[in-house]
Amino acid sequence: MTPARNHLVWDWNGTLLDDLQLMVDATNAAFASVGGPRISADQHRTLFRRPIIDYYTEVLGRSIDDEAFARCDRIFHDAYRDGLTVCGLAADATTAMRSWQGTQSLLSMWFHDELVPTVQTFGLSGHFRRVDGLRETIGGGPKAGHLARHLAELAVPGGSVVLIGDSIDDALAADAVGARCVLYAGGVTHPDRLRDSGWPVADSLTEAVQLASTLD
């Protein structure tokens, strides 16, 4: 059965890519560089949000300026790159993608020039009409504007889209363009926070696709 909303936008980090522990390790490297505390995966999932500079401010207990955040961002990404080779896809990622009856694309806040070859390495390029990553030099901002540009390039209206992601920011981005969202509980955000948000939540990617297919 063709879903009412026939285009699915996937998030990458923490959704299709099972990189939660690497995200935590890289975040701890950034915090250590400015004398911050070491956090656990559970703390990260409870506190993480975008803009990421706000998340850093809360954990560090003090404000950081743009220059300091840029340094932390570089340290985070260097540590992330070092560990990326040990990351795999979520257990049911391929099955979930194959089960969707409409078109699909991928939108990540990871750097575009690194995202594309990584997606190719996993053999996933054929699933997506378009793959977009961050084309800026510093990350950490909201996803909404990036999603709007992604859909404009696809010439796909927001009203025909469901986004599957693992953060409240994914849901806010979807809402901003008139899309729907299913939140995946296996990623960067604590499941309790996701369920408290009021958006649909799935414990697996396969379940997320099943939910996405029912949304009008």
N, C-alpha and C positions, 0 to 999 in steps of 0.2 A: 504494500500500500504506500502510495506516495504521500509524504507528510504535507500538512497544510502550509508549513514554512519549508521551502524546498532547498534552502542553502544553509549549510552548517559551517561555522567558523570555529576552528580548534585553537585553543591556547596551546603553547608548547611546554614551557618550563613548569614542572609540577603537575602537568596534565598528561599529555602524551609522553613526555620525558620524565622518568622517575628520578628526579634529582634533588629531592628534599634535603637529604643529608649533606650533599655537596653545597647546597644553598646555605645551610646552617654553618658549615665549616668555613665557607668563604666570607660569610657575614662576621663570624668570629675573628677572622683575620683582619677585617676592616676595623672592627671594634678594638682589637689589640693594638692597632697602629696609633690609636688616640687614647690609650689608657683605659679603655672601656671594659665592662664585665664580659665574661664568657656566658653565652646563653645555651640552653638546651633546645632540642627540636620542638618540644612542647611549648616552651616559652616563645620561640620564633613563630609557631603557628598561632599562638594566642595574640601576639602583639603586632605582627607584620601588617603593614598597610602602605598604600601609596597616597601622596608622594613619599618616597622612601626616606627623604630627609626628615620627615616628621617622625617616622619610626625610629630612626637613629637618635633623634633628639630625646625621645621618650626613654629609650634604653640607656643612653649616656647620662641622662639627667641634666643636660645642659644644651643650649642651642649651639649649632655649628653653622659657620658661614658657608657661602657657596664654594669658596676655595678649599676649605677643609673637606666639604662633602665630595668635591671632585677628586681629591686625593684618596678618600675612603672608597669612592666608586672604582678608581683604577685598581686599588689593592684588592677589592672584592672580585673584580673581573679577572685579574691575573691569577688569583687563587682558584677561581671557578674554572678557568681554562686548564689549569694544571691537573684538575681532577675529573675533567669531562670525559676522558677516555674510559673511565670505569662505570659510567652511567649507562643504563639500558632504558628501553621503553617500559611504560606501565604494562603490567602482565597481560591485560586484554586489549591493549591499544590497537593492534592490527585487526583483531576480530571486531572491535567496535567500529573502526573506520569502514570495514567491509560491509557492515550491517546497515549503514545509512543508505537510504534509497534516492537521495537527491545529490546535488553537487556539494563539494567541500573545498575549503581553503584553510590556510594556516596563518595566524597572526601572532607574532611573538614580540616581547620587549627585549629580547636578546639581539645583539648586533647582526644586521642583515647579512653582511659579508661572511660572517661565521655561521650563521643559521643555515643558509642555503646548502653549503657543502655537508653540514651535519645531517640535514634531512635526507640528502642524497645518499650519504653513507648508510643510513638505516633503510634505504630502499623505499622511501615513502613518497617520493616526488610525484609519482603517477597518480596518487590519490587526490592531488590538490590542483584546482584551477589556478591558484596563485599562492605564493609564499612570500610573506612580508615580515621583515624584522626591523629593528631600530636603525634608522639612518643618521642618528645623531651621535656625538662623541661621548656624551654623558647620559646615563639612563636615570630611571627612578621616578619619572613623572606618570601622570594618569594615562590610561589607555584609550580614553574616549576619542580623542582627536585622531589617533592612529587608526582606530577602527573605522571612523568616518572616511578617511582617505583610502583605506583598504577596500571598502565597499564601493567607493566612487570609481576606483580603478577597475573593479570587476563589473561595474554598471549593474550592481545588485541593490535593490531598495532594502532598507532596514526592515520593512514589514514582512519580508520573505525570509528572514534570517533567524537562526538560533545560534548562540555562542555557547560553547562548553569550555569552562575555565575553572580555576581553583581558588579564585580570590574575589572578595567583594568588589574590587575594582573592575573585574570582568563584568559583573552584573551591572554596575553603574555605567560602564561603557556601552553595553547592549541597550540599556534603557535610554541612553542619550540619543541613539540613532533609531529608536523604534523597534529594536530587535528584542527577542526573548533570550533568556539565559538559563542554563542548567549548571549548577555548581557541583564540582567533583570533590568529594570529601577526602580523597587520598593525597592531596597536594599540600600547598604551602600554608593554608589557612585551617585552623582548628575546626573540626566538624561542628562543634557547638556554636561557634560564631556563624558558620554558614547557615545552620538551621534557624538560628535566631533572626537571620536577615529577612526571612519571608520568601526568598526565591527557592525554586525547586532544587533539591539536593539529591545526589546519587552517590552510592558507596562504591560503584565501579563505573568504568567508562562504558561498558555495555549497557548498564542500566541508564546511564546518562543519555545515550543515543535513543533508547526506548522512550524515555521521558520527552526528549526533544521532538520525537516524531508525533507526540500527542498534543503539542502546543499550537494554539491557533493565534 
